[in-house]
Structure formats: C-alpha cells, structure tokens
Amino acid sequence: MKAVGVTLIVAGILMMVFRQVGFTQEKKIVDAGPIQISRKEDKTISWPVYAGGLAVVAGVVVLMVGRKKM
C-alpha cells in the first residue's frame, strides 16, 4: 500500500511539472522487399494540471488508509 501511495504522489508531482510528453513514432508506409519507405511522426500526449493534483491526493489517501489498517 505504501509503495502505491508514494508512486501516485511522485507521478502526480511529475504530471504537474511536465504537462505533456512528446515522442517520435516511425511508421512503415511501403515494405516491398529491399524497398522500404517509412515516415516519422511527432506525437504529443498532454493532460490537464488537475490530473496531477488528483493523483497526488489519491496517493495521500492511499497512504492514510494504509496507516489506519496497521
């Protein structure tokens, strides 16, 4: 329980600091024997700031529930 709570808190803080993640994806267009044509696409995944806040709150709640059971 403690590990899940700490993980949620750390992930939530990182989500509030880094509001989006960008990466490059390579797609094959044509693969005909020795001829290969591919294309690189830039992708971005973004989330609202309050999602990170909710993750932090959920982590704190998980930690508190875990302490009450002990």
C-alpha positions in Angstrom: 0.0 0.0 0.0 2.8 2.4 0.9 4.6 1.8 -2.4 1.4 2.5 -4.4 0.7 5.7 -2.4 4.3 7.0 -2.9 4.2 6.1 -6.6 1.0 8.0 -7.1 2.4 11.1 -5.3 5.6 11.1 -7.3 3.7 10.5 -10.6 1.2 13.3 -9.7 4.1 15.8 -9.0 5.8 14.9 -12.3 2.4 15.3 -14.1 2.1 18.8 -12.7 5.6 19.8 -13.7 5.7 18.2 -17.1 2.3 18.9 -18.7 3.0 16.9 -21.8 5.2 14.2 -23.3 6.5 14.2 -26.8 7.9 11.4 -28.8 8.6 10.3 -32.4 6.9 7.3 -34.0 8.2 5.7 -37.1 5.6 4.1 -39.4 6.3 1.9 -42.4 4.5 3.1 -45.5 5.8 0.6 -48.0 7.7 -2.7 -47.4 8.3 -4.3 -50.8 11.3 -6.5 -50.5 14.5 -4.4 -50.5 12.5 -1.2 -50.8 11.3 0.3 -47.6 9.6 3.7 -47.2 8.9 4.9 -43.7 7.6 8.1 -42.2 8.4 9.7 -38.8 5.5 11.3 -37.0 5.9 13.6 -33.9 3.3 12.7 -31.3 2.4 14.6 -28.1 0.4 13.3 -25.2 -0.9 16.1 -22.9 -3.0 16.1 -19.7 -4.6 18.9 -17.6 -2.8 20.1 -14.5 -5.6 19.0 -12.2 -5.0 15.4 -13.2 -1.6 15.5 -11.5 -3.3 17.1 -8.4 -5.8 14.3 -8.3 -3.0 11.7 -8.5 -1.3 13.4 -5.5 -4.5 13.5 -3.5 -5.2 9.8 -4.3 -1.6 8.9 -3.2 -2.1 10.7 0.1 -5.5 8.9 0.6 -3.9 5.5 -0.1 -1.1 6.3 2.4 -3.6 7.3 5.1 -5.8 4.2 4.5 -2.7 2.0 4.7 -1.7 3.5 8.0 -5.1 3.0 9.6 -5.1 -0.7 8.8 -1.8 -1.2 10.7 
